[in-house]
């Protein structure tokens, strides 16, 4: 995405987070593909999102969908109509196509929201932590970065 895209955003901070989210979601998928090609295995854990690389990819895609639907819900914006990610048995083969749809659906919902609405209050997340909309945007950007870091460390340890 070029620097001139999304120039219609009322709040440039939100614009920056949406652009960064797109960048890091693309990088995360590329990192995931490298980890898959390297036959990386995830550490054993009880966390269902870490049962396999496919579970992890599904988790990252589902979370990105969830962050935007949550923000739209809290801001009383229309549902962004982001479909659920492909099921585990198809997530690897359909990830590229789904990611393009997901990112396209991420670009517009927050464009008309004033800067004040991003910090005016906190809302409970689905996991009960309080977030302002701005903080949730930052969380959404960091989520794929954290998983890239994890996968890169696992690949480096091989």
C-alpha positions, 0 to 999 in steps of 0.5 A: 500500500502506498503512502497516498492510499487511505488519505481520506481517513479523518484520523491519521493515527488510525490510517497508520495502524491500518496500513501497518496492520496490512504490512505485518499481516502480509509479512506474517503469512510469508513467515508462516510459509517459510516455517511450513516449508522448513517443517517447523513444529510448535512447542507442546502446549495446551493452547488449542491455537498452537496445536499445529502451524495450521492452527496458528495461521487460523488463529492469526487470521481469525484474530484479525477478523475479530479485532475489526468486528469488535471495533466496529461493534464498539463504535456502533459502525456497520458490521464490516462483513468479514467472513470467517477464515477458511477451516483448518483443512483448507487454511493453508491453501486458501490463506492468500485469497482470504488475506486479500479479502480480509485486508480489503475489508479492513481498509474502510470501516474506520475512515470516517471516525473522528480522532476523539472516538479512538480514545474517548473510552475503554471497552472490555475486549472479548478476553475481558481486558479493557481497550480503547479503540486506539489501543485495540488497533495497536494490539492488532498490529502487534499480534502478527509481529509477535507470531512472526517473532515466534516463528523466526525464533523457531526457524533459527533454532533448527 
